Amino acid sequence: MGVVPAGAAATAVPATTATAVPASTGRPYVLLSCATSIDGYIDDATGERLLLSNAEDMERIDAVRAGCDAILVGAGTIRADDPRLMVRSARLRAARQAAGLPPSPVKVTMTARGLLDPQARFFTVGDAEKVVYCAGPAVDKTTELLSGLATVVDAGDPLDPARVLADLAGRGVQRLMVEGGASVHAQFLTAGLADELHLVVAPFFVGDRRAPRFVGDGAFPWHPGRRARLAEVRQIGDVVLMRYALSERCPDGVPG
Ligand SMILES: NC(=O)c1ccc[n+]([C@@H]2O[C@H](COP(=O)([O-])OP(=O)(O)OC[C@H]3O[C@@H](n4cnc5c(N)ncnc54)[C@H](OP(=O)(O)O)[C@@H]3O)[C@@H](O)[C@H]2O)c1
């Protein structure tokens, strides 16, 4: 794991501009994580958060988070789910600290409009560094809105996930977990910017087309003529985890 420079937590103004990291620098390893219903929905159509994983799987996700340098969700997920995005296990937090890392990974989001609630748990829970990648036109107002809570980075217009990854690499992030939602997952997948997918299927149907699916329409690099590599299948209580290797960087078998 890469170490994000200490002392950078909860920095605010001024906004910085995403650096153009040379291709030779590489991008972080990108692990996508998602839970769906049997019929492929990632939420229902109510305003309440839909619980898809079970307790045992939440522990697994906690361990995956603990193995990453940063966790990214879209602004839509912050608004819909108000996630904490922290490592919950005291043992795992302590292990990170013993390795010279912050207790929880850096929290990262992307926004075009900058309509983020400063009271969201993304910003208020835990002392992890928070980085907001913002499209150019909304940078000034977002920087003012999140003053003292997050580092706002001007990521251009339109905001490009590849540029976000390059900037994160420049900040020392070597391993990034992307936890959704649908729009963000689709962008990393269609852009070929994902190395690994953890897809958990919960044992029920949502059956409501108003609810969001894992991803919408798009030109995905994996299709009937180019199948993804299934690296692992694991039953976790009443859910099943499928781990897909989406690049040569992803190892087969059970991850360490
Ligand atoms: N089951 C699961 O594993 C899981 C995990 C996470 C989320 N979810 C569900 O997913 C749903 C949310 O998904 P979503 O697709 O609506 O939202 P999302 O992917 O979380 O976020 C979309 C928002 O992120 C910003 N954004 C994304 N890409 C951008 C880009 N290239 N440039 C600029 N801004 C960009 C925009 O924010 P602005 O609107 O601020 O400009 C956009 O509206 C919720 O129902 C949530 O419960 C499920």
The ligand as an ORCA input file, in Angstrom:
! r2SCAN-3c Opt
* xyz 0 1
  N     -25.294     -1.878     -3.969
  C     -24.143     -1.256     -4.004
  O     -23.073     -1.895     -3.923
  C     -24.107      0.237     -4.127
  C     -22.921      0.934     -3.885
  C     -22.925      2.320     -4.025
  C     -24.077      2.967     -4.410
  N     -25.200      2.275     -4.623
  C     -26.440      2.941     -5.077
  O     -26.135      3.644     -6.266
  C     -27.059      4.725     -6.385
  C     -26.262      5.953     -6.770
  O     -25.742      5.748     -8.044
  P     -25.670      6.972     -9.058
  O     -25.252      6.436    -10.373
  O     -26.924      7.745     -8.959
  O     -24.565      7.899     -8.398
  P     -22.977      7.817     -8.272
  O     -22.373      7.004     -9.358
  O     -22.643      7.470     -6.874
  O     -22.638      9.352     -8.457
  C     -22.996     10.016     -9.640
  C     -22.603     11.454     -9.441
  O     -21.194     11.528     -9.290
  C     -20.717     12.642     -9.982
  N     -19.951     12.172    -11.119
  C     -19.794     10.910    -11.536
  N     -19.004     10.856    -12.590
  C     -18.646     12.102    -12.854
  C     -17.827     12.697    -13.836
  N     -17.183     11.976    -14.767
  N     -17.694     14.023    -13.813
  C     -18.301     14.748    -12.878
  N     -19.068     14.248    -11.911
  C     -19.238     12.942    -11.917
  C     -21.921     13.443    -10.402
  O     -22.192     14.237     -9.261
  P     -22.996     15.621     -9.248
  O     -24.409     15.212     -9.484
  O     -22.742     16.131     -7.870
  O     -22.428     16.478    -10.315
  C     -22.953     12.361    -10.583
  O     -24.278     12.830    -10.484
  C     -27.757      4.855     -5.050
  O     -29.061      4.332     -5.181
  C     -26.946      3.971     -4.127
  O     -27.703      3.391     -3.107
  C     -25.257      0.915     -4.490
*
